[in-house]
Amino acid sequence: MSKLKWLYPGMRVKRWVVLLLLGIFAIATGTVIMLNTAVFSLWERKILAWVGDWHLNPLLSGAVLIALGLLAVSIAMRNVVNSVVEAIRPADVPDLVEHVYKARNLQKGLRIVTIGGGTGLSTMLRGLKEHTSNITAVVTVADDGGSSGRIRDDLGILPPGDIRNTLVALADTEPLMETLFQYRFSWGDGLAGHSFGNLFIAAMTDITGDFEEGIRAFSKVLAVRGRVLPSTLDSVRLGALYTDGSTVLGESVIPEQGKKIQRVFLEPANAKALPEAIEAILHADVVVLGPGSLYTSIIPNLLIPGFAEALAQTSALCIYVCNVMTQPGETDGYSASDHVKALLAHLGQPSVLDYVLVNNASVSSSQARTYAKQGAFPVRADVAAIEKMGIKVHVADVLDQRDLVRHSSPKLAQEIIRLAEGREKNRLHSMRAV
């Protein structure tokens, strides 16, 4: 019975359905006249008799009827589609054809897995989502500071902050919705400091009874391109061992110690990797580590059992995106090769990386002075030192030239896609040579 609702008043399709049927009838009648042969019915024989009585040219008469029928069918189909589209088209999509074309092409894009957290990962994803919707962002859940830390302690769920930022970065929705979910309360007893998006994820987790289901629900609200996965569903804490032998537990306090980090570790050390995350790595075309805080955003994911092994087994192109600036309390004085050494030391898999992507654009003198006051300096691109490790280096201008020194979303995404497409071309060339 639901199909009959198309004929209800106000649907604005009945007239066009009638015109469609008339057009089909005209085409069928014109075909019968041109063939001068009754195919199915007495009605066809009567039509042929009339054509003969009126001494009409069968070919011309049939052609005119077919042309009129095609015109009627075309007008009817167009108006039926327009009527339906106007009712269901999103308000922020002015050109539906372009929207559908883009969506279909994005679905054919590379399968990309990103691993990390923080603003660096979000920045990169804003660029990558313009090239493919086959993105799986694997995000750290070791955060214990700010709104995320309070939600973690008060509600006993995984910290939602990095996941919220990643979901918003991949969202295909109105700017107002993005502003809403990034809104941070500055008032209210118990609310001040909390992000609305964090509270929303917490609420959805309680409603669905599962953190992962809560993320899926959030993804639907924001029309996320791709998917966002926590690296583990276990509650983990990040700790650091410093070169002086001291240790500290808590992601938010690690950079505050002002000491050189020897290594970081997770408690518990046997946290279980999310199976979907491992599966995504194994079936990816490209895996990207970073950009982001080396010790507190990228490496925590790789410490979970199963991640290093998956990176070693996957046939995907594995790229590490080195940070543009050093991070006070984490990577003071680090060059690009120092970042890579620390990463490989924690992975325990020396042959995992295929490429290291390093920025070669210079920051302005005013930017350098501003960041120097905070203890941050441009990462030195010591390419030769990385190549001695047997890893290729891709040097490019991926810098955002605005006030803040960070990666440019479109530039970084373009270089990653370029590396992936270059590898595919080389692979096809090798296959043809064989």
C-alpha positions in Angstrom: 0.0 0.0 0.0 2.9 2.4 0.6 3.6 2.5 -3.1 0.1 4.0 -3.7 1.2 7.0 -1.7 2.9 8.3 -4.8 -0.6 9.1 -6.0 -1.7 10.9 -2.9 -2.5 14.7 -3.2 0.5 17.0 -2.7 3.1 14.5 -4.0 3.4 16.5 -7.2 4.1 13.4 -9.4 0.6 12.2 -10.7 0.5 14.6 -13.6 4.0 13.5 -14.7 3.1 9.9 -14.4 0.1 10.4 -16.6 2.3 12.2 -19.1 4.9 9.4 -19.0 2.2 6.8 -19.8 0.9 8.9 -22.7 4.4 9.3 -24.0 4.9 5.5 -23.9 1.6 5.0 -25.6 2.6 7.5 -28.4 5.9 5.7 -28.9 4.2 2.3 -29.1 1.6 3.6 -31.5 4.1 5.3 -33.7 6.2 2.1 -33.9 3.1 0.1 -35.0 2.3 2.7 -37.7 5.8 2.8 -39.1 5.9 -1.1 -39.2 2.4 -1.1 -40.7 1.7 -4.3 -38.8 -0.5 -5.0 -35.8 1.6 -6.7 -33.1 -0.7 -7.4 -30.2 -4.2 -6.1 -30.3 -7.4 -5.1 -32.2 -6.6 -1.5 -31.2 -3.5 -1.6 -33.4 -5.5 -2.8 -36.4 -8.0 0.1 -36.0 -5.1 2.6 -35.9 -3.7 1.2 -39.1 -7.1 1.4 -40.7 -7.5 5.0 -39.7 -4.1 5.8 -41.2 -5.2 4.2 -44.4 -8.5 5.9 -44.5 -6.9 9.3 -44.0 -4.2 8.5 -46.6 -1.4 9.4 -44.1 2.2 8.5 -44.8 2.9 5.7 -42.3 6.6 6.5 -41.9 6.0 10.2 -41.3 3.0 9.7 -39.1 4.8 7.1 -37.0 8.0 9.2 -36.7 6.0 12.2 -35.5 4.2 10.1 -32.9 7.5 8.5 -31.7 9.1 12.0 -31.5 6.2 13.4 -29.5 6.2 10.3 -27.2 9.9 10.7 -26.6 9.4 14.3 -25.7 6.6 13.5 -23.3 8.6 10.7 -21.7 11.6 13.1 -21.3 9.6 15.9 -19.8 7.8 13.5 -17.4 10.9 11.7 -16.2 12.7 15.0 -15.6 9.9 16.4 -13.6 9.3 13.3 -11.6 13.0 13.2 -10.7 13.0 16.9 -9.9 9.9 16.6 -7.7 11.5 13.8 -5.7 14.9 15.4 -5.5 13.5 18.7 -4.2 11.9 16.8 -1.4 15.0 14.9 -0.3 18.0 17.0 -1.3 20.1 18.3 1.6 19.8 22.0 2.1 23.5 22.6 1.8 23.8 20.8 -1.6 22.9 23.3 -4.4 24.0 21.0 -7.2 22.9 17.4 -6.6 24.5 16.0 -9.8 27.9 17.4 -8.8 27.3 16.1 -5.2 26.5 12.6 -6.4 29.4 12.6 -8.9 31.8 13.6 -6.2 30.5 11.0 -3.7 30.8 8.2 -6.3 34.3 9.2 -7.2 35.3 9.4 -3.5 34.0 5.9 -3.0 36.5 4.7 -5.6 39.4 6.3 -3.9 42.4 4.7 -2.2 41.9 2.8 1.1 43.8 4.9 3.5 44.4 4.2 7.2 45.7 7.0 9.4 47.1 6.4 12.9 47.6 9.1 15.5 45.6 11.7 17.3 45.4 15.4 18.2 45.3 18.4 15.8 47.9 17.0 13.5 45.8 14.1 12.5 42.7 16.2 12.1 44.5 18.7 9.9 45.6 15.9 7.5 42.2 14.3 7.4 40.5 17.5 6.2 42.7 17.3 3.1 42.5 13.5 2.5 38.6 13.4 2.6 38.6 15.5 -0.6 40.4 12.6 -2.4 38.7 9.5 -0.9 35.9 8.4 1.4 37.6 5.1 2.1 39.4 6.5 5.2 39.8 4.7 8.5 41.2 6.9 11.2 42.7 5.0 14.1 42.8 7.2 17.2 44.6 7.0 20.5 42.5 6.8 23.7 45.3 7.5 26.2 44.3 11.1 26.7 43.7 12.0 30.4 43.7 15.8 30.4 41.1 18.5 30.1 37.4 17.6 29.3 38.4 14.1 28.1 40.2 13.3 31.3 37.2 14.6 33.4 34.8 12.5 31.4 37.1 9.5 31.7 37.3 9.8 35.4 33.7 10.8 36.2 31.9 8.5 33.8 34.3 5.6 33.3 34.4 5.8 29.5 37.2 6.2 27.1 38.4 9.8 26.5 36.4 11.2 23.6 38.5 14.3 22.8 40.8 13.1 20.0 38.0 11.0 18.5 35.7 14.0 18.5 38.3 16.2 16.6 38.8 13.4 14.1 35.1 12.9 13.5 34.6 16.7 13.0 37.6 16.7 10.6 36.0 14.0 8.4 32.5 15.5 8.6 30.6 16.4 5.5 28.0 18.7 7.2 27.1 22.3 7.7 29.6 24.6 9.4 27.2 25.4 12.2 27.1 21.7 13.1 30.9 21.6 13.3 30.9 24.8 15.4 28.3 23.2 17.7 30.3 20.0 18.3 33.5 21.9 18.9 31.8 24.3 21.3 33.5 24.4 24.7 31.5 25.7 27.7 33.0 28.6 29.5 30.3 28.8 32.2 28.2 26.5 34.3 29.0 24.6 37.5 30.5 21.3 36.3 30.1 22.3 32.6 32.9 24.8 32.3 35.8 23.4 30.2 33.7 20.6 28.7 33.3 20.3 24.9 29.7 19.8 23.7 31.0 17.1 21.3 32.6 15.2 24.2 29.4 15.3 26.2 27.5 14.1 23.1 29.7 11.1 22.6 29.4 10.3 26.3 25.6 10.5 26.0 25.5 8.3 22.9 27.8 5.8 24.7 25.3 5.6 27.5 22.3 5.3 25.2 23.9 2.6 23.0 25.7 0.9 25.9 28.9 0.8 23.9 31.6 3.4 23.1 32.2 2.1 19.6 28.4 2.3 18.9 28.4 5.8 20.3 31.1 6.8 17.8 29.0 5.2 14.9 26.0 7.2 16.0 28.1 10.4 16.1 29.4 9.6 12.6 25.8 9.4 11.3 24.9 12.8 12.8 28.0 14.5 11.1 27.8 12.5 7.8 31.4 11.4 8.3 33.4 10.4 5.2 35.0 7.2 6.2 35.1 5.8 9.8 36.8 6.6 13.1 38.0 3.8 15.3 39.7 3.8 18.8 42.9 1.8 18.7 41.6 -0.2 21.7 38.5 -0.3 23.8 40.5 -1.0 27.0 41.1 1.8 29.4 44.8 2.5 29.1 47.2 4.9 30.7 50.3 6.3 29.0 53.6 6.4 31.0 57.1 7.7 30.2 60.5 6.6 31.2 63.1 9.4 31.1 66.8 9.1 30.4 67.5 9.9 34.1 65.6 6.7 35.1 62.5 8.5 36.5 59.0 7.6 35.3 55.7 9.3 35.2 52.2 8.1 34.5 49.6 10.2 32.6 49.6 11.4 29.0 48.9 15.0 30.1 51.8 15.3 32.5 54.5 13.6 30.3 55.6 16.9 28.5 55.5 18.9 31.8 58.5 17.1 33.3 61.0 18.9 31.1 63.1 15.8 30.8 64.4 13.8 27.8 62.1 10.8 27.1 63.8 7.4 26.6 60.6 5.5 25.9 56.9 5.5 26.6 54.7 2.6 27.7 51.1 1.6 28.3 49.4 0.3 31.4 48.2 -2.3 31.0 50.7 -3.5 28.5 48.4 -6.2 27.2 45.6 -4.0 26.0 43.6 -5.6 23.1 43.7 -3.9 19.7 40.4 -3.2 18.1 40.0 -6.0 15.5 38.5 -3.6 12.9 41.6 -1.4 13.2 44.0 -4.3 12.5 41.8 -5.5 9.7 41.8 -2.0 8.1 45.7 -1.9 8.2 46.0 -5.3 6.6 43.7 -4.4 3.7 44.8 -0.8 3.2 46.4 0.8 0.1 48.2 3.4 2.3 48.9 3.6 6.0 49.9 7.1 7.3 51.5 7.6 10.8 51.2 11.1 12.0 51.5 14.0 12.0 51.0 14.7 15.6 52.7 14.5 19.0 55.3 11.7 18.6 55.2 10.2 22.1 51.6 11.1 23.2 49.5 10.8 20.0 51.3 8.4 17.5 53.4 5.9 19.5 50.6 5.0 22.0 48.6 3.3 19.3 51.7 1.3 18.1 52.4 0.0 21.6 49.1 -2.0 21.6 49.9 -5.6 20.7 49.0 -6.4 17.1 49.7 -3.0 15.6 53.4 -3.4 14.9 52.8 -6.9 13.5 50.0 -5.6 11.2 52.2 -2.9 9.9 54.9 -5.4 9.1 52.5 -7.7 7.3 50.4 -5.2 5.3 51.2 -4.6 1.6 50.1 -1.0 2.0 52.5 1.9 1.4 53.5 3.0 4.9 54.3 6.7 5.3 55.4 8.6 8.4 54.6 12.3 8.2 57.2 14.1 10.3 56.2 17.2 12.4 57.0 20.7 11.2 58.0 21.9 14.6 59.5 20.3 17.7 57.2 19.9 20.7 58.4 21.3 24.1 58.7 18.5 26.7 58.6 15.7 24.0 60.9 16.3 21.1 63.2 19.2 22.1 66.1 19.4 19.7 64.8 16.5 17.6 65.7 16.4 13.9 63.5 14.4 11.4 65.8 11.3 11.8 65.4 11.5 15.6 61.6 11.3 15.2 62.1 8.3 12.9 64.5 6.5 15.3 62.1 6.9 18.2 59.2 5.6 16.2 61.1 2.5 15.0 62.5 1.9 18.5 59.0 1.6 19.8 57.7 -0.4 16.9 60.4 -3.0 17.0 60.0 -3.4 13.3 62.9 -1.7 11.4 61.5 -2.3 7.9 58.0 -1.0 8.5 58.3 2.5 6.9 58.5 3.0 3.1 58.6 6.8 3.2 59.2 9.7 5.5 57.4 12.8 4.4 59.4 15.9 5.5 58.5 19.6 5.0 61.2 21.7 3.3 59.4 25.1 3.4 60.9 27.7 5.8 58.8 29.4 8.5 58.9 33.2 8.6 61.3 34.9 11.0 58.3 36.3 12.9 56.8 32.8 13.3 60.1 31.4 14.4 60.5 34.1 17.1 57.0 33.5 18.4 57.5 29.7 18.6 61.0 30.0 20.0 59.4 31.8 23.1 57.4 28.6 23.6 60.4 26.4 23.2 59.4 25.1 19.8 61.7 25.1 16.7 61.5 23.9 13.1 62.4 20.3 12.7 65.7 19.9 10.8 65.3 17.8 7.7 68.4 15.6 7.9 67.5 13.5 4.8 70.8 11.6 4.5 70.5 10.3 8.1 67.0 8.8 7.3 68.1 7.3 4.0 70.9 5.5 5.8 68.2 3.6 7.7 67.0 2.3 4.3 63.9 4.5 4.2 63.0 6.8 1.3 62.4 10.4 2.0 59.9 12.6 0.2 60.7 16.3 0.7 58.0 18.8 -0.2 56.4 22.1 0.8 53.5 21.0 3.0 53.5 24.1 5.2 50.5 26.3 5.9 51.7 29.8 5.5 49.2 31.5 7.8 49.8 32.6 11.4 50.2 29.2 13.0 53.0 26.9 11.9 51.3 23.7 10.9 50.8 21.3 7.9 48.6 22.5 5.1 45.6 20.1 4.7 45.4 20.2 0.9 49.2 20.2 0.4 49.8 17.3 2.7 47.0 15.3 1.2 48.2 15.9 -2.3 51.7 14.7 -1.5 50.4 11.5 0.1 48.1 10.8 -2.8 51.1 11.5 -5.2 53.3 9.0 -3.4 50.5 6.3 -3.5 49.8 6.9 -7.1 53.5 6.8 -8.0 53.8 3.5 -6.3 50.8 2.1 -8.2 52.3 3.2 -11.5 55.6 1.5 -10.7 53.8 -1.7 -9.7 51.8 -1.7 -13.0 55.0 -1.0 -15.0 56.7 -3.9 -13.2 53.8 -6.3 -14.0 53.9 -5.3 -17.7 57.6 -5.8 -17.8 57.2 -9.4 -16.5 
